[in-house]
Amino acid sequence: MNSTQIDILCGHPCLPTLAHILSPEILKVESNGRAVWSEEVVAQFSLYIDMIEKWNVMSDLVSTRDVAHLTERHIVDALSLAPYLADTGGIRNRLFDIGSGAGFPAIPLKLAIPQLEVTLVERTTRKVAFLEMVTVALGLKDVQILDGDFPVATPDKTPHWVTARAVEKPERLSKGLRGYLSSDTIFLCQFRDPEALLGPLFHVEHIEDEWTRQGWRRGSLSLVKRKP
């Protein structure tokens, strides 16, 4: 177990914010006011971190500079999207993650919100193999991994949410998204200036929340939806 990374995750100041929206079986507030992850979720996050560290050299999952800072730079950033996915009572629970890489943000979101039905698409074979190993090792259900490239590879069902956190070329992605996003799908956009990339057919709501103000989220967040 990587105790340093887990200690950061278990003591991070974002946890009380998450505890208001996540199931108490996942993250509960104790009588002293401290928010505490369940033992099972701590074990899952610990194994996930260990697997990234083990396979990073072979699979190029994250920057070598980020390996020692996975909690702060990747896991907490991924969890910053949880308030939007968890605030729907499980009704809008299909998430499609494009260019998943090491599994950010989809895997941390799945651990925090188990009712999510997650589809990950990744075009690099080594990363696909890693995601498959992680899914089995963490015991995740309702997770589909597609080996391919978006927009050729897409889920069978229309997703309620789309993420694409680590895409190298947003301009290329935007072309596929313009034709793919339906009026029932919200794109949780983490790259800059989505209006310029996606065009006038989409409504963009720029998010300024506690995660932004506290610097817990790396970069920006906008909710993007096709106009009626």
JOFEN-V576449 format. One line per field, one symbol per residue. ss: DSSP state (a for helix, b for strand, c for the rest). psi: psi as a letter, one per 40 degrees, with the letter a starting at -180 (. if undefined). burial: 1 if it has 24 or more other C-alpha atoms within 12 Angstrom, else 0. A space follows every 50 residues. Layout:
BEGIN
ss: ???
psi: ???
burial: ???
END
This chain:
BEGIN
ss: ccaaaaaaaaacccaaaaacccccccbbbcccccbbbcaaaaaaaaaaaa aaaaaaaaaccccaaaaaaaaaaaaaaaaccaaaaaaacccccbbbbbcc cccccaaaaaaaccccbbbbbbccaaaaaaaaaaaaacccccbbbbbccc ccccccccccbbbccccccaaaaaaaaaaacccccbbbbccccaaaaacc cbbbbbcccaaaaacccccccbbbbbcc
psi: hgdddddddeeheedddddediheedhihideehhhiidddddddddddd ddddedddefdiiddedefdddedddddeeeddddefefedgehhhhhfd beehedddddddgdehhhhhhhehdddddddddddddefhifhhhhhahh edhiidihidihigdfhdgdddddddddedhieehhhgheiifdddddae eihhhhhgaddddefdhhaihihhihi.
burial: 01001101110101111110111001110000001110001111111111 11101100001100001011111111111111111100000111111111 11111111111111111111111000111111011001010011111011 10011000111111111001001100110110001111111101101100 0111001000100001111111111100
END
